Amino acid sequence: MGELGKIRINVDDIIGKRLGKLEVISYAGCRYERTKGGMKLRHFYSCYCECGIIKLVRRGQLTSEIVHSCGCKRRDFNGHKDEKQC
């Protein structure tokens, strides 16, 4: 982990888990992002949605249940579902 990171995490602990409509399939890597509080290390995962889309999602959004799907859930709710695209 880089010099700015303070907490070590097990990046493999959520691989294979289903979180909402997303299944975490692999660790995609990390990068520093600028936030209001300064630079923070963000971990990203490749997730497979039930609709067939693969999406990169931040670990924090997965574990805090902010993200439940690739966006198809919202599109379904708004009535814009397309059979060919999710």
N, C-alpha and C positions, 0 to 999 in steps of 0.2 A: 504494500500500500504506500502511497505517496506521503510526502512530508506533511501535507495539510490534513490528511486523514487521521482521525483519533480513535476510531472504533474499528476493529477487525470483524468482518462478518464471514460466515460460511456461505459462499456464493452458490453452492450446490444444494442447500437445504430446501429450496422450494421447487427444484426441477422435478417434473413429473406430477406435481400437484395441480388440481383443477381449482381455479379461483373464479367463480362466476361462470361465464361461458368460455373462459380462457384456460388452456392447459399450458403450463410452462414447459417448453421443450428444450431450451438450452440457455446458457449464460452467453450474452452477446458482447460483454465488455463493459468498460467504465470510462468516464471522462469527467473532467472538472467543468462545472457550470457556474456562471456568475449568478448570485442571488442577492437579495437585499442585505443578507447577513454576511456577504463575502463569497469567496469561492468554496464550492462544496463538491465532493466526489459523489457522482451518481452512478449506480450500477444498472445496467439494462439487460433485459431478458427477451428472447424470442418466444412468443406465445402463439399458439394455434387456437383460433376461435372455432366454435361449433359450425359456423357458416363456411369455413374453409379458408379464411384470410389468415395470414401470418403477420403479426404486428410486434414491433419493438415497444416494450413498456418498461418504465422505471420501476425498480424494486419497491420503492416507497409507495408508489401508487397501487401496486399489487397487494402488498402486505397490509396496507391501511384500507383496502377495499374501495379505493376511489375509482379504479377502472375495473369494470366487470365484463366488457366485451370490446370488440374492435371498433364499435360504433354502430353495428347492425342493430343492437337493442334500441338505440335512439331512433334510427331510421324506421324500424318496425313500428315504434310508438307513434311517430309522426305520420305514418301511412304512406311512406315513400319506398316501400320495399319493392325491389326489382328481383324477379326470379333468377336472372342471370348474374347479377351482382348483389353482394350482400350490403 
